[in-house]
């Protein structure tokens, strides 16, 4: 179902990238007002993909959200995703995200390797576009990947419904309260 040997390098790379995102947050602290705050989160990502190469994916997602001021309705930040898929491929995406209260959008670059049963060929690199809603540690979303190119054996376009279970970690700033909104 999932490759055993190839599992450690991509996970290690994703964890290193997550650490870079979280470390970068401390640098961003100098660029926000005194009452702003920032959160980083990491956790489980599960998705169901449809399109020419349907599959189910399990992996991790890490995000960074910056609230410029206390009571800010428009946080912004970045995301990083890594998933192993049931067809023997893997998917990585990185990009920017923004939100209005609990509803947001994301845009970035995604790569999906070819399936293990597919003829030899390249994976797909494409534009990742998504919408999500988030409440506490849970989020749900829809995403679509538009390939920059397609070749025989490559997965091509894809749509997906996804859910995450992530724990937010406050990097700096005050803890927001309902009175702030």
N, C-alpha and C positions, 0 to 999 in steps of 0.2 A: 504494500500500500504506500508507505512513505520510505524513501531511501534512507538506509541506516548510516552508511559511511559519509555521505555528503551532507549530513545534517549539522555537523558541528561548525564548519566554517561560516555558512551563511548566518547561523544564529549568533556566533561570536561577532561577526561583522555588524549585525543589527544592534547588538548590545553596545558595541563600541560607538556606533553612530548615535544611539540613544544617550550615551554618556556625554558625547560631544554636544548634543542638543541641550541637555540639562546644564552642562558647564557654561555654554554660551549664554544661558539665562542670567548668570551672575554678572556677565559683562553688560547685558541689556539693562540691568538694574540701574546703572549709572545714567541711562537715557530716559528714564521715566520720572514722573513727579514723585514727591515724597510719599504721597498717599496711594500710589499705584501698587499693584501686586502681580505676581506671576505664579503659575502653576505648571508643573510637569507631571505627566502621568504615564504609566506603562501597564500593560496587561494583556489579557487574552483577546484575540480577534478570531471570529468565526464567520465564514461567508459561504453563500451558495451562488455559484456563478452559472450564467446561462450564455448561450451564443454558440459559435461553431465548435468550441471545446468545453462543454459543461463539466463542472467539477465542484467539489466541496473543499473548502480551505480551512486550515487551522494554523494559527500563528500568533504573532505578537504585534502590538501597535504601541508606539510611544508618541506623545504629543506635548507641546509647549504652548501655553496660552498666556498672553500678556494683557493685563487690565491696566490701562494707562492711568486711570484715576479711580478713586473709591466711588463705587456705584456706577462704573462704566458699563454701558449696555453693549459695547462693541469690542469684545476682546479679539485679539488676532495672534497668530503664531504659526507653528509648523507641525507637520506630522511625518512619521516614518512607519511603514508597514512591512512585515515579512510574513509570508505564508507558504506552507507546504500544501499542495493540492492532491486530491485523490487520483488524478490521472498520471501522477509521477512527476509533475512539473512543480516549479515554485514561482512565487510572485513577489516582487519588491516594488514599493512605491514611496516617493518622497515629494513633499510639496508644502504649500502654504495653506492656511485655513483662517477663517474669520467667522464670527457668530454675532447674532443679535439675540440676547437672552439665551434661551436654550436651543435655538435653531441655527445651523451654520452651513457653510459651503467650503469645499476644498478643491484645489487645483494643483496638479503636479505632473510628474513623469512616472510612468510605471513600466516595469519589465516583467514579462512572463516567459519562462523557458518553454521549450517544446515538451510535449508529453512524451513519456518513455515509450509509448506504443506508436508514436508518430514517425513518419519517415525522417531520415536525417535532414536537418534544416536549422534555421535560426529561430530564436525566440522572437517575441514581439515587443517593440518599444513603442509606447504611445502616450497620448495625453490622458491623464487621470482627472476626471471630473466627478464630484460627489456632493451629496447633501446629507446632513445628519441632524439628529436631535439628541440631546444629552441631558440626563437627569441624574445628578450624583455620580455614582460609579458605573451606571449603565448608559450605553448609547446605541442607537440604531441608525442605519443609513442605507442609501442607495448610491451606487457608483457606476460609472461607465468609462470604459477605456477605448479611445479612438486611436487605432494604430497609425503610426507615421508611414509604415510600409507593411506589406504582407508578402510572404513567400510560401511556396509549398512546404507543408509541415509546420508552419508557424501557427500559433493559436488564433490570431486575428483579433477582431473586436470582441468585447465582452461587457456584459452588464452583471451586476451582482447586488444582492441584498446582504447586509452585514450587521453584525452586532459585536459590541465589545463590553468587557468587564474590566475596568481600569480603576486603580486607586490614585486619586490626585494628591500630589505632594506640594505643599506651599513652599516656594523657593524664597520669596521675600514679600514684604508688605503686610498690611493688616488683613485679618480674616474678615471677609465680607459678611454682612448680616442682612436680614430681610429689610431692615430699616434703610439700607443703602439704596434700595430699588424703589 
